[in-house]
């Protein structure tokens, strides 16, 4: 058992309508010039649109063009030769072509398909499609492809797409609207609000009432707070000067209105009392009275001399001589003897 296809979304239905609007004119002209019968072309296009609209919702949009043209070209009226068809004089060349060659040419200059897409739609190889396209190309007097005649055919086909009669355009619009309406999902009626049996549901929550009371108090207190701020600012700017306070400083000057504290400095240190006599003063007096004090002060010199130090050079001579050795300056009692 196959699952039912999912109903398309409103976005998919809009995309389907836009695609059909873009392809319906070219499809009607291609089908009309292929069969030579406008009524048969209308029936073929309508059948292709109905067959395409159903499965299109489950297909990637990139596959839509190939799917639509495959359905249109698969109609038997598009492949069978027409015996009572009619073509305008400017497109009389199409009447002399085989159905396969004529369809290959119309898919290129009317449908706007390239070689790969057209060959996939017709179910043939690209080489076979190019062969059919070459057979449909108009030739000049020497039997060579006529590029001017090719451009003339393409311009005439595009003119028919552009200048489609109003009756045919209205027919396409009605058919497209029916396809879009069938593909659009049915709108569901909004569910009725559920009525609770409990009457307490209708009462507002207690939290809402408490919040409302707090908001009311805030709104009442806000003017008082603003008034207090303004009063404090006014008092700061216009408060009277205190007795004994310094005059306010000029604008831009730095001032300090704080009280000045005066404190007496401590008295100078009293003069030092004379030192009282002690044992160290008595020792100093005895040392100064010692007759050998001068000898004791030169004790270092006498010690150096006794150790045999060199005799200093005599500076009174013009050329001072060499200092005598330390041993020559020392004489003992034994030497004199």
SVG drawing of the C-alpha trace seen along z (x, -y; Angstrom):
<svg xmlns="http://www.w3.org/2000/svg" viewBox="-18 -87 155 89">
<polyline fill="none" stroke="black" stroke-width="0.4" points="0.0,0.0 1.5,-3.3 1.5,-6.3 -0.5,-9.3 1.7,-12.2 2.2,-15.0 0.1,-18.1 2.1,-21.0 2.8,-24.0 1.6,-27.5 5.1,-28.4 5.3,-25.3 1.9,-26.2 3.1,-29.8 6.3,-28.4 4.3,-26.1 2.0,-28.9 5.1,-31.1 6.7,-28.3 3.6,-27.6 3.2,-31.3 6.7,-31.4 6.5,-28.4 2.8,-28.3 3.2,-30.9 6.2,-29.1 4.6,-25.7 1.4,-26.8 3.3,-28.3 5.5,-25.2 2.5,-22.9 0.6,-25.0 3.5,-25.2 4.2,-21.5 0.6,-20.3 -0.6,-23.3 -3.9,-23.2 -4.5,-25.7 -7.3,-23.7 -5.2,-20.5 -2.3,-22.5 -4.5,-23.9 -5.6,-20.4 -2.0,-19.1 -0.8,-22.0 -3.7,-21.5 -3.0,-17.8 0.7,-18.4 -0.1,-21.0 -2.5,-18.7 -0.1,-15.8 2.8,-18.0 1.0,-19.8 0.4,-16.7 3.9,-15.2 5.7,-18.6 5.4,-19.2 7.6,-16.2 10.3,-17.0 13.2,-19.4 12.5,-22.7 15.6,-22.1 13.8,-19.1 10.6,-20.9 11.5,-22.2 12.6,-18.8 9.6,-17.1 7.1,-19.6 8.6,-19.5 8.8,-15.7 5.1,-15.5 4.2,-17.9 6.4,-16.3 5.1,-12.8 1.6,-13.7 0.6,-11.7 -0.5,-14.8 3.0,-16.2 4.6,-13.3 2.0,-12.4 2.1,-14.1 -0.7,-16.7 -2.7,-16.5 -4.9,-19.6 -2.4,-21.8 -2.0,-25.5 1.2,-27.6 1.6,-31.3 3.4,-32.2 6.4,-33.5 6.7,-30.0 5.8,-27.9 9.2,-26.2 7.9,-24.3 5.2,-22.6 7.7,-20.9 9.6,-19.3 9.2,-15.8 7.5,-15.8 10.7,-14.8 12.8,-17.5 10.1,-20.2 9.9,-19.4 13.7,-19.5 13.8,-22.9 10.8,-24.3 12.3,-23.1 15.5,-25.1 14.0,-28.4 10.7,-28.3 11.3,-26.4 14.8,-27.8 16.3,-24.4 19.9,-23.6 21.1,-20.4 21.5,-18.3 18.2,-19.3 16.3,-18.9 17.8,-15.5 16.9,-14.4 13.3,-15.6 13.0,-13.8 14.7,-10.6 17.4,-10.6 21.2,-11.0 22.7,-14.4 24.1,-13.2 20.7,-12.1 19.2,-15.5 21.9,-17.4 21.3,-15.3 17.5,-16.2 18.3,-19.8 20.6,-19.9 17.8,-18.4 15.4,-21.1 17.8,-24.0 16.8,-26.1 19.2,-25.9 20.2,-28.5 20.3,-28.1 23.6,-26.3 22.3,-23.8 24.3,-25.3 22.7,-26.2 21.1,-29.6 21.9,-31.6 19.7,-34.5 16.7,-32.2 17.4,-30.6 17.3,-33.9 14.1,-34.8 12.4,-31.7 13.5,-32.3 12.3,-35.9 8.9,-34.9 8.5,-32.2 9.5,-34.7 7.0,-37.2 4.2,-34.7 5.2,-34.0 5.2,-37.7 2.1,-38.6 -0.2,-35.8 -3.9,-36.7 -5.8,-37.9 -8.2,-35.0 -5.4,-32.5 -3.8,-34.4 -7.0,-34.3 -7.4,-30.6 -3.9,-30.0 -4.6,-32.1 -7.8,-30.2 -6.0,-26.9 -3.1,-28.0 -5.4,-29.3 -7.2,-25.9 -3.8,-24.1 -2.6,-26.3 -5.9,-26.0 -5.8,-22.2 -2.2,-22.1 -2.7,-24.6 -3.5,-22.9 -6.9,-23.5 -7.0,-26.1 -8.1,-24.8 -10.6,-26.8 -9.2,-28.2 -10.0,-26.1 -12.6,-27.5 -11.2,-28.6 -11.6,-26.1 -13.8,-27.2 -12.7,-25.9 -15.4,-24.7 -13.6,-26.1 -14.7,-29.6 -11.3,-30.4 -9.6,-30.6 -11.6,-33.7 -10.2,-35.6 -7.0,-37.5 -4.0,-36.0 -3.1,-37.4 0.4,-38.2 -0.9,-40.6 -2.9,-42.6 0.2,-42.8 2.3,-44.0 -0.3,-46.6 -0.3,-48.0 3.5,-48.2 3.5,-50.2 0.9,-52.6 3.1,-53.3 6.1,-53.9 4.2,-56.3 3.0,-58.2 6.5,-58.3 8.4,-59.4 7.3,-63.1 8.3,-63.2 11.8,-61.8 12.3,-64.4 11.2,-67.2 13.7,-66.1 16.5,-66.1 15.7,-69.6 15.5,-70.9 18.8,-69.4 20.4,-71.0 18.8,-74.4 20.1,-74.3 23.6,-73.4 23.6,-76.4 21.9,-79.0 22.7,-78.1 23.7,-81.1 27.3,-81.5 28.2,-80.5 29.5,-83.1 33.3,-83.5 33.4,-81.6 35.6,-83.0 34.0,-84.8 33.2,-82.7 36.1,-82.5 35.9,-84.2 34.8,-82.1 37.6,-79.8 39.6,-80.2 40.5,-77.3 39.3,-77.8 38.9,-75.9 36.2,-77.0 37.2,-74.5 38.0,-75.8 41.7,-76.8 43.2,-75.1 45.9,-77.1 48.4,-75.2 51.4,-76.6 54.8,-75.1 56.8,-73.5 59.6,-75.6 63.2,-75.3 65.3,-72.6 66.9,-74.0 70.7,-74.4 72.6,-71.4 73.8,-71.4 77.5,-71.3 78.9,-67.9 79.4,-66.8 82.8,-65.7 83.4,-62.0 86.3,-59.6 87.0,-60.1 87.7,-63.8 90.2,-63.0 92.0,-60.5 92.2,-63.1 93.8,-65.6 96.4,-63.1 97.3,-62.2 97.8,-65.8 100.0,-66.4 102.3,-63.5 105.8,-64.8 106.3,-62.0 103.1,-62.8 105.0,-64.2 107.1,-61.1 104.0,-58.9 102.5,-61.0 105.6,-60.2 105.7,-56.6 104.9,-55.5 108.0,-57.4 110.3,-56.0 109.0,-52.5 109.8,-53.0 113.2,-54.3 114.1,-51.5 113.1,-49.0 115.8,-50.2 113.8,-52.3 115.7,-54.1 117.1,-57.6 115.3,-60.3 117.3,-61.9 119.0,-65.2 117.1,-67.8 119.7,-70.6 122.1,-69.2 122.0,-70.2 121.7,-66.6 120.3,-64.4 122.2,-61.2 120.9,-57.8 119.4,-56.9 121.7,-54.9 120.9,-51.4 119.0,-50.9 121.8,-49.0 124.5,-51.7 122.6,-54.2 122.5,-52.0 125.6,-52.0 126.0,-50.0 128.4,-50.2 130.3,-47.1 131.1,-48.8 132.8,-51.7 135.0,-49.5"/>
</svg>
